[in-house]
């Protein structure tokens, strides 16, 4: 057991290659005896949908739509975790995933940093799609911003697109 890394936060955008990053996060948490929290941040569309269709759809229906969207995202993460264990059968590591979090908001880097602080993460793990530092700086990727602002160790797992 590693006394320095007891909790890992894996921040996933559910994009291409995220299953490989999840598998890496689970394996790392298992090897270190650490807890694993999985976070996905989805865009906050409540404000935009109010502007677009406010007069046509009751507020309660809009709220239900957005709540179901978060539930569908959570179910997607649960299915990825279950798929990881199903594919490995008896050779799978123990189940270190302790929390699945879906956060709705537009500031993805801040949501990741806040979740790491709230959950007591000792390490933040994110997938990196290899688009390069220049592209990240030009387009303001969440990974680059978390790297710039975090005070916690950040592990980037390269995945293909």
Phi, psi and omega in degrees: 000134179266117183288344183274329181241097180258336181222130178244135173254117174260115179262117184243139173261005180062020180276186180305131177087358184292335177296322179293319179293321177298316179300318178297316181298317179296314180298318179295314179300320179296314180297325182271352185069031184259159172279150179235123174253135180246123183242136169232133178253124176250149184295147179273103183260002182299315182295314180296319182291329176296320180290317185288319188227024185306316186278351185256336186232131178298148182304319181299320178294321177296316179299318179297319178300312182293323177295319178295326178299316178295321179295319178296321178295317178298318179297325178296316178296315179301319179294323177296317178296313179298320179297322178302311182288324179295322181290336183260346177052230183290344182267006181288147175291169176301172184261092182278355182291115185254341183204135173247126187234129170244121180245133177258121181181165183261341180262084185300311180303317180295321178298321178293314180297319178296316180296321178297318179291312181299319183274359179068033182294136175265345181210137174251132181240132179221153174280147175234125184269009173070031179279354176094157182294318182299314179297320179297319179291320181292321185257002174064046182299151179299322180298315179298320182290320177296316179302318181290324190259343186283152173248006179255156175300139180236125179248121178259128180256115181291131176227152179275162177261000000 
